[in-house]
Amino acid sequence: MIKRFLVILLLIQSLSGFDLSGQVSYGGIPASFNTLKSGLPEIPFVVMSPVSNLDLIRMEKIMASDSKRLKFAKSFDVDISPDHSGVWSNSDGVRIWRVGIRSSGAYSLNLIFDKAIFPTGGSLFLYTPDHTHIRGAFNANNEQSSGMLPVAPLPGDELIVEYNEPLNASFHADLHISKVNHDYKNAIGSRPLGEAGLCNMDVHCVAAAVVQQEKQAVVQLMISGTDLCTGTLLNNTARDKAPYLLTAGHCILTAEEAQQTVFSFNYESPSCGKGAASINGFGDQSLTGALLKARSDSLDFALMELEMMPPPEYRPYYAGWDRSKTVPGSSRAIHHPKGDVKKVSLDYDSPGIGNYSSTGHPSNSFWWIKKWDVGTTEAGSSGGPLFSDTNLVIGSLTGGTASCDHSTDDYFSMFGFQWNYSNGASRQLKIWLDPMNTGESKLEGMDPYSTASTCDRFCDLGKDETYLASRLDIGKGYVSGHNSLKITNYAQVFKGTEQTTLSAFSVAFARATTLAANSSSTVTFNIYKMNANTGVPGEILRSVKVPIKTLRGQAENFFVLDNPLQIAGKYFIGYEINYSNLGDSVAVYHTAPRSSNSKNMAYCMIGGAWEPFYWVTEINTNTSLLISSYGCGNTLAAAEPDTIPVGEVQFKIYYPNESASQQLYLVNTGTEEFGRVSFYDVAGRKLKEMQRVLTTTPMAIDFSAFESAIYFIAVETLSKREVMKVRYIRRR
């Protein structure tokens, strides 16, 4: 089948908003949402047999093994299709099929369609009964070679399936749900943070900086809707960008499981923390379906090829590898323990070579991590890569007894054995990863996208910085949210590029709550062009309004623009809140206070004017908001750094060469800084005041309303105050 890809569309609605986390989908609104309830029949529910979450967990402990594949859901075999389940109705030229599914006590539900074939115009949606979470639309673009369609979980124990089809469709969709999966651990439903042991280290910690590129190759696998593992994208000697992915053989048992797997990219905390002190990432970037190319039980590996190449917005990386079996001086692993955000484990010593078990595996075919110096691995880490000290993949995790209590004895199947120990293309890596038969023993990693199409994440966060949600020094409420100052607008400045194609942004909310009665409470996200004269937010280039009830607190929230936005120069991304609905509570994470106001990137609107955080007495901090932008395209270029202060006099006035000009120019010879510029006559009366970001770029001062005279210009920042005398001659 022809495979096509479209970026997730952000659904911009003033009345309804949806959680857009999940796999590739194509936007839109279920037709029933625009139809009066009185005109629709009641939705019948298919109810699963009752189960006890506690009993399922107890049974699992009895069957425990050293394998680190994480089971989180019980699977029910079902027979649900539009032919004999649910209810049909018509509305405005569209046939609507709906069915409800319930499994009492589930933390989340996910479905496996063993058939999902769509006509042109057909659209499939899954959503929670309160319409706060949605998956879809899925359509012909999502069709896999097998006709299957796994769908990422929705939180709660009820969901609605809705299919919309034009009355004049060329054929009727072939839809059949074969499995309903009941999450009994809350491993996926609401993306609980801190499930992994406290010894684990986030990928954005300082010590993990050595794998900042390689981490982009590591993805989380949700297999058949019931199990979690980890996998790695790999380069091949043809360097043809084929999206091969390596995981453990005990994670992917069959070609059908490969087709029923959801691959999630970039599920990671944007800061360095431990347990619940981390900030929950987003699981929005995912793909479904893969072809199983090779697999081995004895060497415990499975090699798949994704049916879609990960798009540039996912910032994928194809890791390099080393099949030489040379013992490295140290090693590191990247993985998703307990289904948590991505973690890094470090062993500063050389790994040993040993046996994972006494039977079933070739002798000495495993890298043996005797003791982790940082972190560990846990259930959900299976299949995760082991990197050498040169950041090349040398193995994949099979299992072991390592934990936070005793971080000893983990075993990774050796890449060198997986290479060609077994004969036959279906049991070795060589035929797939060296299609040119070059004989290379080592291969470098590769960014599959050229400079012209690559994407980058821009976030003003140092590796040693942490985020928090602090309260006002004077007054009540949060410095970055609802507070007694009634600040309604906040914004973060972005200076990383001269030009970019902005495709998405994310905002990490510490709090995002509203009362049930406030179903219309919203947050409006604004993208601003920087005002060239003032250096603060100016023209609004794009706005996105989202109901608070669809936002996740203590987590990053990801938003894809329906149309990428071309931006030249510096820009701001901000959010607008209101105080009219009692019970709303919104706050965004920000960095711990910084030492210099030149490092402040956070602004707020107070008294009708934009000001940096450090200028507001009640806030009085230098910080950055945890807002990230995602820029793509060939327009990325580094911005010039701020200048270093020169001399004792920081501010200077220049007179124009044009004799008829009614302007003077103010220049800051030091570091860019926010300040107030005031104008006085010789009698000391204030005539005018402006608030500006003062830069080395000459700032025009309009004197057209002034008469010829002597004036004083006072420039005041937090660090200094200077007064300059000027003679202005009005030209006629």
Disulfide bonds with the S-S distance in Angstrom:
Cys199-Cys404 2.07
Cys205-Cys272 1.92
Cys229-Cys251 2.07
Cys455-Cys632 1.98
